[in-house]
Amino acid sequence: MPVTADRYGYLGPEASFTEAASRRIPTLMGARLDPFDSVHAAIDAVRSGEIAGCVVPLENSVEGSVNTTLDELIRGEPVVVATEFLLPVTFTLMARPGTDLPSVRRIITHPVAEAQCRTWLGKNLPDASVALGSSTSAAASAVADETVGADGHPYDAAISAPIAAERYGLVPLAEGIGEDEDAVTRFVVITRPGRPPRATGSDKTSLVAYIRDDHPGALLEILEQFSTRGVNLTRIESRPTGNGMGRYCFVVDAEGHVADARVGEALMGLRRVCADVRYLGSYPRADGVRPPVGRGMTNEDFRDASSWLESLRTGRS
Ligand SMILES: O=C(O)C(=O)Cc1ccccc1
């Protein structure tokens, strides 16, 4: 398959939240966007060069990380985050025309949506079962096609993005059924590793740190690399490495860009103390926040310290 520079994938099928996010990401304007069946399939198409990049959900303000995406970043051929994007999400319960709310017994949706609609379901459809699918739009499509579930019966309703009702010929039975009306999902554009975008002063850097020999304070050692250089973390998450029981790595989002001296020094520190460090990219922050840089932590401070050391070593002032 030829590489098409402006061909991007997204977690489909059509009318997923991920498609909605993809169509609003400024750096993808004008790009061709194609649906993929799973996060794995989309990221693998990036790895193989079939597409330039793909959009996948990474984190939700209520439910936390999307583990299928995190695990793709941790394992396999390395890929990086090129862009992040925040999209508010509202959930709609939808069914084939003629289905009424009390008759809904079998629901299908994505795990992130299920977690956020649990309270509403417990109150309004306490006896309904919820099956988990690869995306909210795949769920809507399964309801429209009368796909049968594990019990041999077709699903009655899907929890999906409002636009999925129209796309799959379903009717909304209940709208805004999520726990938090202000829920936001963080989507990322994944590409093959390459030169990161320029530092903007409002950036994040993501990475995975693998502990070297389990020992007391191993996590502290990782955290120290950031704290002594004044680098604030916005997220730290442990995930199994997939290589044996109890083996975990840490997925970190840090404020700043790999081009910032303090972030670069923290990365070098990690490289010295960890078994492995996987760089997952530096990219502009979706929230536009420009955190203040602490005293002694600016690029100039690091430059000055480095030339001072050089003068000691060479005897030249
Ligand atoms: O993109 C979708 O439709 C998904 O299924 C992933 C998802 C699920 C819930 C909130 C945001 C993204």
The ligand as a Gaussian input file, in Angstrom:
#p B3LYP/6-31G(d) Opt

LIG

0 1
 O      -14.924000       7.188000      19.371000
 C      -15.788000       6.451000      19.856000
 O      -16.963000       6.454000      19.508000
 C      -15.395000       5.500000      20.906000
 O      -16.028000       4.508000      21.064000
 C      -14.325000       5.902000      21.853000
 C      -14.921000       6.848000      22.834000
 C      -15.884000       6.401000      23.716000
 C      -16.434000       7.295000      24.632000
 C      -16.030000       8.627000      24.654000
 C      -15.098000       9.063000      23.740000
 C      -14.524000       8.173000      22.832000

